[in-house]
Amino acid sequence: MKFVIQRNRLVQAVNEVTRAISSRTTIPILTGIKITVNDEGVTLTGSDSDISIEAFIPLIENDEILVEVENFGGIVLQANYFSDIVRRLPDDSVELEVTTNYQTNIRSGQASFNLIGLDPAEYPKLPEVTAGKSIQIPISVLKNIIRQTVFAVSAIEVRPVLTGVNWMIKNNVLTAVATDSHRLALREIPLATEIDEEYNIVIPGKSLSELNKILDEGTDSIEMVLANNQILFKLKDLLFYSRLLEGSYPDTSRLIPTETKSDLIINAKSFLQAIDRASLLARENRNNVIKLMTLENGQVEVSSNSPEVGNVSEKVFSQSFTGEELKISFNGKYMMDALRAFDGADIQISFSGTMRPFVLRPKDAENPNEILQLITPVRTY
């Protein structure tokens, strides 16, 4: 195998596929990047069995030659060494040649590296996800869905299914739900693609976080394919595979309160800033506990107290408060994560009592489930 390639395109592809590579894998060859060359271009693959990413670099793009191929073939190179080498090469082009016993020579300018590679035939095959149902979704919408839900997945693998985001597709509506049993994040969007079947899948939170880092706002839409306990996200020159989590996701609809005793209308950005300031002294507490108390004239007081450090209180003006007076405590980090999902818009927080979960929604939302955040209070009062 021998070819010359533009360094910037190689670096971009290496950066994309290394997101799927883990040093803790039980299959040694998966610590490497698989590189194959054919008459269409160069394909790089990285995988940790759960996530697999395939990046493609065509021979020619927009009348510009990206790759010049002398011999076809393949090789697997150690990802940590290969990625560091290509990022630091001095010239705009890179020549890569595989000789006997998988010895690989990488040349650029006056620099020359020799790496010992592995047989690409030993690399596990990527999952087959070709026959599944295809769904088109705008990338900006997908990025928002991920950003507004993935933070609420469980970090503890006691119940593995809660480390993922539950995606349900029914009546051409996609509902994404994440919960760690202390909080819940929900996002609902209508789909442009006509879908007859119903789907109920759980995508690992780690997979969605890595996908979100790769996705570029500039590109229009992404194609999703579901099949064989896998989901595939297809971009122009990139394939992102993720296995789905097994097990049934709990029915979260019964967690959302149907009646409220108090409603607070407030700006998410100003409330987030106040919670952030109160959290400065609450970090030492086990639950980062923040207290919220309603005052007269629509004001609310945000406070926290740390016996070893000190205390803080701040009065925040709301747009309105209706219903019963309120004293409630909650985890400050959970509240800040939830508030960030609303991009600084005005929100309505509905309370059902001091020890009942409370719900955050956009103010005057036509669809009550378009964006919903639920937080369970902490017992202090």
N, C-alpha and C positions, 0 to 999 in steps of 0.2 A: 504494500500500500504506500502510495506517495502522492502528496498534493500540496499546493500552496494556497493559503487562504488569507483574507484580510483580518488583521489582528483584532480590530474593534468588534467585528461580528463574532469572531471566535470567543472573545472575552464575554460578550453579552450572552451567548448560548451557554457558556460554562457557568456563568453566574446563575442562570435560570435552572439548569439541571442540578447544580449542587444543593439547591434548596431541598431536594428529595433525599439527599445522601446523609446517612447517619453513621457516626464512628462506632456506635454501640450495636451494630447489626450482628446477627449470629451467622450470616453468610458472608465469608471474607471478601468474595469478588464484588459484593455490593458496596464496598468502600471505594470502588473505582467508577470512572466514567467510561461508558462504552462509546466508541467512535466508529462509525461505518461510513464508507464512501461508495457511491454508485454513480450511474450516468445522470442522476437528477441533482445530486448535491451531497452534502455532509450531514449526517444525523448524529446528535449526541444524546445519550440516555443516562439518567440517574434514577436510582430507586432505593427504597428501604423496605420493600414488600408492601407497606401500607400506601405510600405515595410513589408514583412513578411519573417522571417528566421527560418528555422527548422534544428536543429542539432541533429544527431543520434549517439548514442554510443552503439556499439554491445556488446553482453554478452561476446564474446570471439573474440580476434583478434590476428593473428599470434601465436596461441596456448597459448596466455596469457589471463587469466581471468580478464576482466575489471569490470564486474558487477555480483553480486550474488543476485538473486531475491528470496524473501520469499513470497511476495504477489503482484499481479498485481494491477494497479489502476492509479489514476491521481490526480493532485492538481495544483492550481495556487498560486504562492507565489510572494509577492511584490519584484520587480526586484532590487530596490536599496538596500534593506536590505539583500536579499538572495545573491546577487553578492558580497557584502562586507563581508558577513559571510564566504562564501566558500573560498574566497581568503586568509582569515586570519586563517583558521582552522589549528590546530597544527600537525595533523597526515597525513600519506599518503593515508588513506582511510576515507570515509565518510559514515555514516549510516543515512538514511532518512526514517522516519516512519510517516505515517498519521494515526491519531486515530479519535475519534468521533468529529463531528462538524468541520472537516477540521483542527483540531489542528495538527501541524507538528513539529516533534522533529528531530533536526539535531545534530548528535553526531560525534565527532572526538577526539581521545585521551581522555583527561579528560574534554574537553569542551562540553557543551550541550546547545543548543538554542531551544526555543519553539517559533514558528511563527504561527499566525492565517492565514490560507489559505482561498481560495475561491473555489467554485464548478467548476471543469473543464468543466462541461456540459454547463456552461454559456459563455465559451470562444468562440468568433466567429470562424466559420469554415474557413479554408484556401481556396483560390480560386481554382477552377478546371482548371488545365492547362495540361491535359493529351493528348487530341486529336489533339494538334497543330503540326505544322511542326517542326522537330528537326534538329538543325544545330550544327555541331562540330566545335570548333575553339580553337587553341592553347592558353593556358592561357597567355603566354608571349606576344602574339599578342594582345589579348583582353586588357591586362593591358596597353600596349602602346597606343591603340586606345583611351582608357579612359583618360590616362595622357595627350595625345596630343590634346584633344578636350574639356574636361569637364570644364576647367577653363574659357572658353569663354561664358558659359551660362549666361543669365541675372540673376542678384541678385534681381531684382525688379519684382513683380508679376503683373504689369500692363497688360502685355501680357503673361499669364501663359505658353503658348506653348514655349516661348523663354527661360523658366527656364529649358528646357530639351535639350537633344541631339537628332537630327533627324538621324535615321538610315534608309537608303534606300538599299534594296537588289534587284538587277536587273542584269540579265545575269551573275549570279554567282559572282557578285562583291558587297561587302559591302562598302557603303559610309557613313561616320559619319560626320555630320556638326553641329557646335554650333555657335550661334551668339547672341550678346546682342545689335545689331544694330550699335555699334561703332567699333566692330572687328569681325572677323570670323575665325574659326579653322576648317580645313577639313582634313580627313584622308580616304584613299581609299585602300582596300585590296581585292585580289581575295580569294574566298572561296573554300575549298577542297570539301565540300558537294555539290552534284548536286541539284540545286533548280529550279524547273520549274516556280513557281509563283513569282510575284513581291510583295515586302513588303515596306511600308512606315510608320514608327512608330516613336513616340517621347518618349524617356525614360527620366524620371526626372533626372536632374544632381545630385541631392542628392543621388538617388538610386545607380547611377554608382560610385560615390565617396565612398559610404559605401561598395559596392561590391569590389572595388579595394583594400580596406584595408584588406578585408578577404582573397582575392586570394593569394595563395602562389606560387611563381615562380617555386618551385620544382615539382609541379604536372603538368601532361602533357597537357591535354586538358579539355575543359568544354563543356557541352551540353546546348544549348539554345533551349527553346520551346516557340513558340508564339501561343497564343489563348485567346479568350474571353477578349480582352482589357487588357491582362496581359502578362508579359514575365517572364519565369522561367529559372534560371541558375542552372544546376544540377552538383554537385560534388559528390564524393564518399559517404560522410557522411553528406552532407549539401545541402539544397534546399533554394534558394534565390528567392523570388517572388517580383515583382514590378508591380504596376499598370502603365499603359501607359497614357500619357497626351492626352487629347482630343483637337480637333481643328486641322486645317490644317497648317502645317509649311510653312513659306514663301519660294518662289522660290529664292534661294540664288545664283544660277548660273549667273544671270544677274548682280550681284554685282562685280564679278571678272573681272577686266579690260582685254580687249583682245589686246590692243596695249600699248607699253611702250615707254617712251622718254629717260629714263636713266636706266642703270643696274649697280649695285654694287655687286661685288663678295668679300665676306669677311668671316672670320672664326667666327662662331656663339659664341664660348666660349670667345674669346678676345673682341668681340663686346659687349657681355652680361656684361662682367666685366667693360667695359668703361661706359656703360649705367647705371650700378649699382652705380658706383662712382658719375656720374653726378646727379643721383637721390637723393644723400645724401642731397643736398641743395634744391632740387625741391619738397620735400615732402610736404612743407607748401602750395604749390600752389594747387589750386582746381583740376587741371588736371594733376599734376605731370609733367609739360611740359618740354620736352627735345628738344633742337634744333640740327639739323644736317645740316652741310654745307660742300659742296665738295670743296677741295683745289687742288693744282697742284700735280703731281706725284702720283696720286692714293690715296692721303691722304683724310681723312674726319675729320671734327672737330665736336666733340660732346660737347654741352655746356648747362648750365642752369643758370638761374638768379632768385634770390629771393630777392626783395628789402630790406626786413627786416633782411636777413641773410647774403647774399653775392652772389658770382657767382663762377662758375667753368667752365673751358674749357680743353679739352684734344684732342690731335691729334692722330688718329688711322690709322695705315697702312692697306689698303685693298689690295687684290690681283689684282683687276682691277676696273676701273670705265669708263664706256662708255656712250656717249649721252650728253644731255644738262646739263649745270651746275645746281646745285640744292641747294635750301634753304628750309627746311621743318621742321615742329614742330609736335610732337606727344606725347602721354601719355607714360611716361617712364615705368609704371607698365605693360601696354599692350605689349610694346616691349619686356620687360624681360620675360613675360609669353610665348610669341611667340617664342623667341630665345631658351628657355629651351626645347621646343618640338623637337629641332634638335640635342640634345645630343652632342653639341660641334663640329658638322661637318661643312664643308664649305657650305655656302649658297649663293643664288643669290637673291638680293632684287631689284624688278622691280618697277620703279616709272613712273607715268603717268602725273605728274604735281604736283605743291605744294599743291593744294587743292583736289586732287583726291586720292582715296584709293591706298595704295601700297601693294605689295604682296611679301611674303618670301617663297622661295622653296629651296629644296636641290640643290646644284650645280650639273649640268649635270644630272638632274633627267630624267629617261626614261619616266616615267609617270608623267606629270605635276601636277596631283592631288594626288600623293602618300601621300605627306604631304604638306599642303598649309596653310599659315597664312596670313590674310588680316587685315590691320589696317587703320582706317580713321584718317587723319591728324587733328591737332588742328590749328585754325586760329590765328596766331600771327604776321607773317611777313606782 
